Amino acid sequence: MRRRPIGILVLLAVTSLVALAGGWSLMFYAAWAIAFLLGIAYLLSIIGLRALYFERRTRALRAEVGSYFDERVIIENRSWIPKLWLEIEDQGQHPEHTVSLVVSLGPYGRFVRPVHTLCRQRGVFQLGPIVAQSGDPFGLFRQRSQIDDASTLVVYPVALPLASFGRVDGDLTGGALQGERVQHTTTNVSGVREYLPGDTFNRIHWRSTARQRQLMVKEFELDPFADIWLLLDLDERTMAGIGVESVEEYAVTICASLAKYFLDENRAVGFACAGLRLAPDRGTRQLLKILEVLAFVRPVSGTPLAELIVAEQRRFSRTDTVVVVTASREDNWVSMMRSLSLRGVHGQTVLLDASTFGRVPSSLGILGALAAARLPTYVVKRGESIQRALAAPTIGARGVLV
């Protein structure tokens, strides 16, 4: 984009008219000098963005709250003409991460700048596009050009290491295996088979290999454990607090921490919130899926917790464990959880005390309803350790304070 040098053009026009009207040779020289100046300035502004190389280097476009997102910005002048003035503008959306700068490059010059950004909030952020702006030494013209496309940075919520989470039931009846072959490693070996391309070496059964004189690998079955379901209540009516010290961020952190804890225990974990659902699965891939979803979920209106339970209850099998993470003060969903327990579904609740996050009513009423329903409940308050709060329930399975 070019900015018209109106003043210089007016001066050139006036000088030319005076030179033509009066026949003054000095004015002719002045007009030619001004025209030459405009031409050189315009040429320099165009050359300023030619033969320019820009690159952003990063290991991964994934980060976690509390970690640093690091990248290196490389700008090179691939010509013998110096770049006297370059303005690099980052049009990204991350509130704290930017690579905007002003730099000058000599002939075949190179500029490298490391950028370290502490990720303070989860979410999906656009990085770039990058726009370069250059001009002439006289400030008469400006040229702009996009030199790098946009990319996406995903910041996962932090998954706190939990030493324990009360007592979670969920053994399948009789402890019998499900008889389903799986690709990941479990504690239950069902047999051996011939090696196939893609099998990992740590699955090779060396005794069978020696006996059969060909590579043999172990096959595994699902563990005799029922599934874990995490239900996240994102009803905006239950929200309180601001920023990282809010019900929303605490609830997301709790879900991420529980998902990591159960998956580390080799349990199958499913996840559901308003409009989003992940079927139960095991392994690191499932953890990444859950963290990916938790990175961008936000409070919604018109989806109370009771409706979420109604929508998902047909997916819960007998002996499954459903962990509800909520700050709701309504008690209609408690009776639904009680009905699920009559079907053999184990229910547990992580209740965030919203009154500690802002000026909202106390959660004592819902605590009484949970105790009457005999639902194990963990109470999390603002400023207290989440790990300590999840280590043991406030209300036990018998409906009494622990």
C-alpha positions in Angstrom: 0.0 0.0 0.0 1.4 3.4 -1.0 0.9 6.8 0.7 0.8 9.7 -1.8 3.4 12.4 -1.1 0.9 15.2 -1.7 3.2 18.0 -0.5 6.1 16.9 -2.8 3.8 16.6 -5.8 2.3 20.0 -5.2 5.9 21.5 -4.9 6.9 19.7 -8.2 3.8 21.1 -10.0 4.4 24.7 -8.7 8.1 24.5 -9.6 7.4 23.2 -13.1 4.8 25.9 -13.8 7.1 28.7 -12.6 9.9 27.3 -14.7 7.7 27.1 -17.8 6.2 30.5 -17.3 9.3 32.4 -16.4 11.9 30.4 -18.3 14.1 30.2 -15.2 16.8 27.6 -15.6 17.2 27.3 -11.9 13.5 26.3 -11.5 14.0 23.7 -14.2 16.9 22.2 -12.3 14.8 22.3 -9.1 11.8 20.6 -10.8 14.1 17.9 -12.2 15.7 17.4 -8.8 12.3 17.0 -7.2 11.2 14.5 -9.8 14.4 12.5 -9.5 13.9 12.5 -5.7 10.4 11.1 -6.1 11.6 8.4 -8.5 14.5 7.3 -6.3 12.2 7.3 -3.2 9.6 5.2 -4.9 12.2 2.7 -6.2 13.7 2.3 -2.8 10.4 1.6 -1.2 9.7 -1.2 -3.7 13.2 -2.7 -3.4 12.8 -2.7 0.4 10.5 -5.7 0.2 12.2 -7.6 -2.6 14.4 -10.6 -2.0 13.2 -10.8 1.6 13.0 -14.1 3.4 11.0 -14.7 6.6 10.6 -17.8 8.7 9.2 -18.8 12.1 10.7 -21.9 13.6 9.0 -23.8 16.4 9.1 -27.4 17.7 5.4 -27.8 18.0 2.3 -25.6 17.8 1.1 -27.1 21.1 1.7 -25.9 24.6 0.3 -26.2 28.1 -0.8 -23.5 30.6 2.2 -22.6 32.7 4.7 -23.6 30.0 6.7 -21.5 27.5 6.0 -21.4 23.8 9.3 -20.9 22.1 10.0 -20.0 18.5 12.8 -18.3 16.5 12.2 -15.6 14.0 14.6 -15.5 11.0 14.7 -12.6 8.6 17.2 -12.6 5.7 18.1 -10.1 3.0 18.9 -12.2 -0.1 20.2 -9.4 -2.2 23.1 -7.0 -2.2 20.8 -4.0 -1.7 20.5 -3.1 2.0 17.1 -2.9 3.7 17.5 0.3 5.6 14.1 0.2 7.3 11.8 -2.9 7.8 8.8 -3.0 10.0 7.5 -6.5 10.8 3.9 -6.6 12.0 2.4 -9.7 13.6 -1.4 -9.7 13.1 -1.9 -12.7 15.4 -4.5 -13.0 18.1 -2.4 -14.2 21.1 -2.6 -11.5 23.8 1.0 -11.9 24.9 2.9 -13.5 22.0 4.1 -11.2 19.2 7.0 -11.1 16.8 6.5 -7.4 15.7 9.8 -5.6 15.4 11.7 -3.0 13.4 15.0 -4.1 11.8 17.6 -3.0 9.3 19.5 -5.4 7.2 22.8 -4.9 5.2 23.6 -6.7 2.0 22.8 -10.4 2.5 22.2 -9.7 6.1 20.5 -12.0 8.5 18.5 -11.3 11.7 17.6 -14.0 14.2 15.4 -13.4 17.3 14.2 -16.0 19.9 10.7 -15.3 21.3 9.7 -16.9 24.6 6.1 -16.5 25.7 4.6 -17.8 29.0 1.2 -19.4 28.2 -1.1 -18.1 30.9 -4.4 -19.1 29.5 -5.8 -22.0 27.5 -7.3 -21.7 24.1 -6.8 -21.8 20.4 -4.9 -18.8 19.1 -4.1 -17.6 15.6 -0.4 -16.7 15.0 0.1 -14.4 12.1 -0.2 -13.6 9.3 3.0 -11.5 9.2 3.0 -8.3 7.2 6.2 -6.4 6.3 6.3 -2.7 5.7 9.1 -0.7 4.1 9.7 2.7 2.8 12.3 5.2 1.6 14.7 7.2 3.7 12.6 10.3 3.1 9.4 8.9 4.4 7.5 9.6 1.2 6.3 6.2 0.3 5.2 3.0 2.2 4.9 -0.5 0.8 3.2 -3.4 2.6 3.2 -7.1 1.8 2.2 -10.3 3.6 5.3 -12.4 4.0 4.0 -15.3 6.1 0.7 -17.1 6.5 -1.3 -17.7 9.7 -0.9 -20.7 11.8 -2.7 -22.0 14.9 -1.4 -22.4 18.5 -3.3 -24.7 20.8 -2.7 -24.2 24.5 -3.9 -27.1 26.6 -5.1 -26.7 30.2 -2.7 -27.9 32.8 -3.2 -31.5 33.9 -2.2 -31.7 37.6 -0.6 -34.9 38.8 -3.0 -36.5 41.3 -1.7 -38.9 43.9 -5.2 -40.4 44.3 -8.8 -39.8 43.7 -10.8 -41.4 46.5 -12.2 -44.8 45.6 -13.5 -45.5 42.1 -15.5 -48.6 41.6 -15.9 -50.2 38.2 -14.6 -53.8 38.1 -16.6 -55.9 35.6 -18.8 -58.5 37.1 -16.7 -61.5 38.2 -13.6 -59.7 37.0 -13.9 -61.4 33.6 -12.0 -60.2 30.6 -14.0 -58.6 27.8 -12.4 -60.9 25.1 -11.7 -57.9 22.8 -8.2 -57.7 21.2 -6.6 -54.3 21.5 -3.5 -52.8 19.9 -2.2 -51.1 23.1 -0.4 -53.0 25.9 -2.5 -54.1 28.9 -1.8 -56.4 31.9 -3.8 -59.2 30.3 -2.0 -61.4 27.6 -4.5 -63.5 25.6 -2.0 -65.4 23.4 0.7 -65.0 20.7 0.6 -64.7 17.0 3.0 -64.2 14.1 4.8 -60.9 13.8 3.2 -58.4 11.4 4.8 -55.2 10.0 4.0 -52.4 12.4 4.2 -54.4 15.6 6.5 -52.9 18.2 9.6 -54.9 19.3 8.6 -54.7 23.0 5.6 -57.0 22.2 7.8 -59.8 20.9 7.6 -63.1 22.9 11.1 -64.4 22.8 10.5 -67.9 24.1 7.8 -68.5 21.4 10.1 -67.0 18.8 12.8 -69.4 19.7 10.4 -72.3 19.7 8.7 -71.4 16.4 11.9 -70.1 14.8 10.0 -67.0 13.6 9.0 -63.7 15.3 6.0 -64.1 17.5 4.3 -61.3 19.4 1.9 -61.1 22.3 -1.8 -60.3 22.0 -3.6 -58.3 24.7 -7.2 -58.1 25.8 -9.0 -55.2 27.5 -8.6 -55.0 31.3 -11.5 -56.1 33.5 -12.5 -52.5 34.3 -15.6 -50.6 33.4 -15.4 -47.2 31.7 -14.9 -43.8 33.3 -17.1 -40.9 32.1 -16.2 -37.3 32.8 -19.2 -34.9 32.6 -18.3 -31.2 32.5 -21.0 -28.7 33.4 -20.5 -25.5 31.3 -23.8 -23.8 32.1 -23.0 -20.1 32.2 -25.4 -19.6 35.0 -23.1 -21.5 37.3 -20.0 -19.5 36.4 -18.3 -17.1 38.8 -14.8 -15.5 39.1 -12.5 -13.9 36.5 -9.6 -15.3 34.4 -7.6 -18.1 35.9 -9.4 -17.7 39.3 -12.8 -18.6 37.9 -15.1 -21.6 38.1 -14.6 -22.2 34.4 -10.8 -22.6 34.6 -10.9 -24.6 37.8 -13.5 -27.0 36.2 -11.4 -27.5 33.1 -8.2 -28.1 35.1 -10.0 -30.7 37.2 -11.3 -32.5 34.1 -7.8 -32.5 32.5 -6.3 -33.8 35.8 -8.8 -36.6 36.2 -8.5 -37.7 32.6 -4.7 -37.9 33.0 -5.1 -39.8 36.3 -7.5 -42.4 35.1 -5.7 -42.9 31.8 -2.4 -43.4 33.6 -4.3 -46.1 35.6 -5.0 -47.7 32.2 -8.7 -47.0 32.5 -10.9 -46.2 29.5 -12.1 -42.6 29.8 -14.9 -40.9 28.0 -15.8 -37.2 28.1 -18.9 -35.2 27.5 -20.0 -31.6 27.9 -22.6 -29.4 26.1 -22.6 -30.4 22.4 -19.3 -32.4 22.6 -18.6 -36.0 23.3 -15.6 -38.4 23.2 -16.2 -42.1 23.4 -14.3 -44.0 26.1 -10.8 -45.0 25.1 -7.3 -45.6 26.6 -3.8 -44.3 26.0 -2.0 -41.1 25.3 -4.0 -40.4 22.2 -7.2 -40.2 24.2 -5.6 -37.8 26.7 -4.6 -35.5 23.8 -8.1 -35.7 22.4 -9.6 -34.6 25.7 -7.0 -31.9 26.2 -7.7 -30.6 22.7 -11.4 -30.3 23.5 -10.8 -28.7 26.8 -8.5 -26.1 25.1 -11.4 -24.3 23.5 -14.6 -25.2 25.5 -16.4 -22.2 26.8 -19.6 -21.6 29.0 -22.8 -21.9 27.1 -26.4 -20.9 27.8 -29.5 -23.1 27.6 -27.8 -26.4 28.6 -28.2 -27.1 32.3 -26.5 -30.1 33.8 -29.8 -32.1 34.1 -30.2 -32.0 30.3 -26.6 -33.1 29.8 -27.2 -36.1 32.0 -30.5 -37.0 30.2 -28.7 -36.7 26.8 -25.8 -39.0 27.8 -27.4 -41.5 30.2 -28.1 -44.1 27.6 -24.3 -44.4 27.0 -23.5 -45.4 30.5 -23.3 -49.1 31.1 -23.7 -51.0 34.3 -20.7 -50.6 36.6 -19.5 -47.5 34.7 -18.3 -44.6 36.8 -19.7 -41.2 36.0 -17.8 -38.2 37.5 -19.7 -34.9 37.3 -17.7 -31.7 37.5 -20.0 -28.8 38.3 -20.7 -25.7 40.3 -24.5 -26.0 39.9 -26.6 -25.2 43.0 -29.8 -26.8 41.5 -30.8 -30.2 42.8 -32.8 -31.7 40.0 -29.7 -33.4 38.5 -29.0 -35.1 41.8 -32.1 -37.2 41.6 -31.0 -38.2 38.1 -27.6 -39.4 39.4 -29.5 -41.3 42.1 -31.6 -43.0 39.4 -28.4 -44.0 37.5 -27.0 -45.6 40.7 -30.1 -47.8 40.8 -29.1 -49.1 37.4 -25.6 -50.0 38.7 -23.9 -46.9 37.4 -21.5 -45.5 40.0 -21.8 -41.7 40.4 -19.3 -39.2 41.9 -19.3 -35.4 42.0 -16.7 -32.8 42.0 -18.5 -29.7 43.3 -16.9 -26.3 42.9 -18.0 -23.9 45.7 -19.0 -21.0 43.5 -19.5 -18.7 46.6 -15.7 -18.7 47.0 -15.2 -17.3 43.4 -17.7 -14.5 43.6 -20.8 -13.0 45.1 -23.2 -16.0 44.6 -25.3 -18.0 47.0 -23.7 -20.7 49.1 -23.5 -24.3 48.0 -24.7 -25.7 51.3 -28.1 -26.6 49.9 -26.8 -28.8 47.1 -24.3 -30.4 49.5 -27.3 -31.6 51.6 -29.0 -33.0 48.5 -25.8 -34.9 47.5 -25.4 -36.3 51.0 -29.0 -37.5 51.0 -28.4 -39.2 47.7 -25.3 -40.8 49.1 -23.1 -39.5 46.2 -19.4 -39.3 47.0 -18.6 -35.6 46.6 -15.3 -33.7 46.5 -15.6 -30.0 47.3 -13.1 -27.6 45.6 -12.8 -24.0 46.7 -11.0 -21.1 45.2 -7.4 -20.8 46.3 -7.2 -24.3 47.8 -5.1 -27.1 46.4 -7.0 -29.1 43.8 -4.9 -32.1 44.4 -5.6 -32.1 48.1 -9.3 -31.6 47.5 -9.5 -34.6 45.1 -7.5 -36.9 47.3 -10.5 -37.7 49.5 -14.3 -37.0 49.3 -15.9 -34.4 51.5 -19.1 -36.5 51.5 -18.6 -40.3 51.5 -20.5 -43.0 49.9 -22.8 -43.3 53.0 -23.8 -39.7 52.7 -21.9 -38.5 55.7 -19.1 -35.9 56.0 -15.6 -37.5 55.9 
